[in-house]
């Protein structure tokens, strides 16, 4: 289907009986037909934003040259089958990150996330 909306769907199964069948002279009796109808609802596939909900990344600041960067990311409705990657913008490309369903946040992340996440977001 190419458009959103309710669309009728009809399935017709038919057979023609041969002339040897009874009532062969009656065309209506020779045509055997079963018709089934329903309505299907066609929707747009949800976007990744619709599926995941809010996504937040919080990094510990300041960060220093030649030292590891500490960060936490949170996804409102995580999906384990998805690939979660992070790009630090340093030209070295993407880094894969794990998707844990439950984590204990360090104190710095808890403080930093309160103003960015808001009360409608549940951290796991």
N, C-alpha and C positions, 0 to 999 in steps of 0.2 A: 504494500500500500504506500502511496506517495503523499497522502494527506492525513492530518489528524482528524479524528471524528468517529462517529458510529457508522458502521457500514454493514449492509445486509450481506449475508453469505448463504447461498443456496446450492445444495447438492441434489442433482437429479440422476437417478439410476433408472435405466429403462431397458426393455428388451422387446423385440417384436416376435410375436408368435407366428409360427408357420401356418400355411393354409390348411394343414391337417388338423389344427386345433379346433375344438368345438367353437361354435359361433364364428367361424372363419369369415363368414360373409359380413360380419359386423366389424368395421375398422376399429371402433373403440374397444372391442373385446380383444383384438389382436395386439394393441399397444398396451403393454404392461409397464406402469411407471410408478416410482416412489420418489416423492419430493420432500426434502428436509430443509428447513430454513432456520437461521439463527442470526444474531447481530453480534458483530465483533467491535470492540473498542480499540482504536488505533491511537497510540500515544507516541510522543517523542521519547527517545531513549534518554534517561537521566544523564546529565553531565557528571564528570568526576566531582565537581563542586557540590552538586546535589547529593551525591552518594556519600561523600566524606564529611560534609558539614564544614565547620570552622577548622582551620589548620593554623597553628601558631608555632613560630620558632623564636626562642629566646636564647641569646648568647651572653655569657659572662663577660662583662666589660670592666676594665679595659683588657684588650688582648695584646700580647707582646710578640715581637719578632722572634722567630725560632723557638716558640713555645706552643704547646698544644692549645687549641681553642676548646673551651667547654661550652656545650650548648645542649638544649633540650628542645625537642619538638613534640607537639601534642596534636592529635587528630581526634575530632569529636566522635566520628564513627569509623574507627580503623577497619581496614580490610587486609588480612594477612597475605592474601594472594597478590597484592600490589607490590611494585618495586619502589622503595623509598630511597631517594638519592639526594645528596647535598652537594652544592657547588659553592666553594669558598671564594670564587671570583679571582683566584690567583693564577689562572691559566693552566692549572694542573688537571682540570677536568672534574668529573663527578666522582663522589665517594658514596658507596652504598652504606646505608644505616639500617640497623635492625628495627623491627616493629614489635616491641614488647607491649603486651596488653596491660601490664601493671608495672609501675616503677615508683620508687621513692625519689621524690625530688629533693635536690640539695637546697639548702636554705636560700641561697642567692637566687635560684630559679623561682622559688615560691614567691619571694618578694617582687621580682621583676615581672612575673606572669600575672600578678593580680590586676595591674592596670591595663594589661594588653588583652587578657582573655575575657574578663567581665563575668558577671554573675550567671549568665546563661550557658556557660561552658563547663563541662565536667572533666577534670583531669583524672586520668586513670593511673 
